[in-house]
Amino acid sequence: MSTLLKYPHTPLKEFSGPQDFSGTNNLGIYATESTQRYDFGTRFLGWDGSVFKYSKTGAAITNTQLAVHVTATEAVAGIETIAAAASIGDTTLTINEAGITENQLVGGYVVIFPAGGSAMVRSIVSNTASTSAGVVILTLDWPLDTVLTTSDNYEVYASPFASVSQANTSGTLAFLGMPNVSAASSAFLWIKTWGPIFIAPQSGVGAAYVKTGYFRHDGSIDVRANIGDPVTDQIAGHCLVGSASGDGPLFMLTVGI
């Protein structure tokens, strides 16, 4: 098992990539492909400070005016005990979890709950496939700072960007950003998580004293006064210029950097 991320993952800038591998007009971050080129969550920084994250669709993306959301509704592994003791400085963690394929969890997170201390969170940079006995070895981005025993617990989460979708969330799923392009199911694409964007607005967005926008269950934006079914309390950002009743608005997305 490699102890390094499989695909390029260093934060990218305007002139360092990403490159367009689809063969159509050097579309860069506006390309969509069926072949993975980067690890999920790889960050691209635009010249104006805009941020994009590399993602994979869990279902077709059909509207670039509506936000995409994470599809996972729970952890890959809930509270369970670790399978082997670990020392301070170790960068691997052994767990028992059947059905895991090699590097399925790359870009995800493990939350470790030592019996006698505070929780630790580490990003997963590689993982072995489950053995016949269900053993999986996680390679972590940073060493452990606490001794662990088989009395300690953990939870494992897949990368939020490993499966994004665009649908009615019933108010229960978090929005990750805006898709750069429409894309088929199981396609790879970049989504914008920070910076100026257009998001389909509901009435009242950008009116006097109403600059902050909140995601609705469908990925459009609404005003705080309407929080509750179907408006979530997840802040999307704020209006830069215009309003739903006028121009745009040109919206400042502030989901993640």
N, C-alpha and C positions, 0 to 999 in steps of 0.2 A: 504493500500500500504506500502510495506517495504521501509524504508529509506536507506537500505544497498544494495550493489550489491548482486545479487542472487547467483552467482557462485563464487568459489575461484578466487581471482584476485591479491593476493599479489605476487610481483615478486618472481619467483622460481629460485632455484639454483640447482646445479648438484645432490645433494643428497636429496633434498626435493621434487622432482618431476620434471616434471609431470610423473605420473604413466601410464602404458599401461593398458587400460581397454578393449582392444580387445581380450585379452587372448592368444596372440601369441608372445611368446619369449620376453616379457617385452620390447617392442619397444620404449616406452617413447615418445619423441618428433618425432619419425618416425612412429607413429601409426596414422591411420585415422579412424574416427568413424562416426556413424550416431546419436550419443547421445552427446549433449553438456556437457562439463565438467568444463569449465572456461568461464569467461566473455571475450568478444572479445577485443583483444589488450593486454591481460595478457602477461607479459614479462617473458621469461625464459632466464637466464644468464648462458652461458656455462663457463667452467673452464678457457677457453682461451680468454674470453671476448666477444665471439660470442653472438649475441642477436637473439631471436626467438619470434614471436608474434602469439597468438592464433587467428585463423581465421575460416571463413566458406566459402565454395566455392559457387559462383553464377552460375557456370557452371563447367563441368568436367575439371580437371587438368590432362594433359596427358604427359607432358614433364618437367622433373626436371632440364633441362638445360636452360629453358626460364623463365623469370620473370613473376610474376603475377601482375595484376593491379587492382586498385579500380574500381568498376563497376558503382558507382553513378556518374551521370553527372550533378547533381544539388542538392541544399539543399532540405531537406524534407519540409521545410517551408521557403519561401523567406521573404523579408522585410514585417513584419506585426506588428501591435501594440499589446503589452501585454494585457492580459485580466483583470488583477487585480494589484493594487498598491502593492509595496513591500518595506520593510524597510531595512536599513543597518543591517547586521547580519542575515537576512533571508537566508535559504538554500533551499527554494522552489520558483518556478516561475510558474505562471498560464498563460497558453496560450490558444488560440482558434485554434484547428486543428482537423478536422474530420478524422475518419478512422485510428487513431493510436491505436495499441494494447498495452496491458500492457507490459512494459519493452522493447518495440521495439527499443527504442532510447538509451538503456544502452551502455555506451562506446562511445557515440556520444558527440556532442558539441553544446552549444547554444552560439551565439554571440549576445550580448546585446548592443544596441545603445541608451544610454541616450540622451535626447534632448539637454542637456546642458553640456555634458562631452564626454570623450573618450570611445571607445568600451571596453567591458569586455567579456572575454571568460571563460566559465566554462564547465567542463565535466559533463555529465549526469549519475548519478548512479542509478536512477530508474525513472519510469514514470507511471502514471495511464493510463488506457485506455480512449479513448474519451468518454465523456458522450453523451447522446442523443442531447445535445446542442453543442457538439463539444469541450467541455472544457477538457484540459489536464493539470495535475500538474507535473512539472519536479522537481526532487530532485537533487540538485547540489553538486559537490564535495567540494566546498568551499563557504563560505557566500558571500553575496553581500556587496560591500563596498560603494554603492551609493543608495540613495532613488530613487525608480522607480515609475512612474505614468503611466496611460493608454495612455499617449502621447508618451511614449518611444517605441522603436521598437526592434525586435529580428529576428534572423535567426536560424534555427535548422538544424544540420547535423547529419546523422546516423554515427555510427562507420565505418571508412573506411575498417576495418577488418571483418565487418559483411557480406560482399559479395565481394569475390575476383575472378578474372577470368583470363584466359590466351587466348588471341586472338589478332587479329590485331586492335590496338587502333586508327588508323588513326591519331596518334600523339596528341590526345586530352585528354588522361587519364593518371594519374600518376601511376608509378610502385611502389609497396610496398616492394617487396623482392622476394626471391627465395623459391619455394615450397620444403619442405623436401621430399615429396612423391607424387606420382600420387594419385588422389582422384576423386570420383564420384561427380556429382552435389549435392549440399546441404550437403556435408560432412564437418566434422570438422577436422582441421589439423593445424600444426605449419609451419610458413614460416620464413625463415632466413632474417633478415633485416640488419645485421652487421656481418662482419667477413669473413674469407677465404672461398672461394666457387669456383665452376666452372660454368661459364656462357658461352653459345655458342657464340664464337667470330666471327666477320667478319674479312676479311683480313686487315692487317695493325695494328690491336690491339696489343699493346706491342712492336711495332717496336721502333727503336732508336728515342728518344725524343717524343715518343707517349705512355705514360703510362696511362693516364686517359681514361676511357671508358664511353660511353654514350649509353643509351638505344635506340634501334630501336623500331619501332611500334610493332614488334612481340615479344619483350622481350629478344632478343639477344643484344649483345653490339657491338658498332662501334666506329670509331674515330671522333674527333671533326671536321675534315675537311669535313666530309660528313653530317653535321647537315643540316636539311631540309628534305623534303620527301625522304626516310622514317625514317630519324634519328632525334630523339628528342634532346632537349638541357638539358634533365634531366641527371645529373651525376650519374653513377652507382657506381663508385669507381675507383680503379687503379690496375694495374698489380703488383703482388708481385714477381712472378717468371715465366719466360717463355713468350711466345707470340703466336699469332695465327699461325705463321709460324714455331714454334718450339714446345717446351713442353707446355702443358696446354693451356692458362696460368692459374696458380693459381692466382685467382683474389680476391682483397680485396673489398668486398661489403660494401658500406657506405651510405645506404639509410636512416636508422633510428635506434636510440638507445633507 
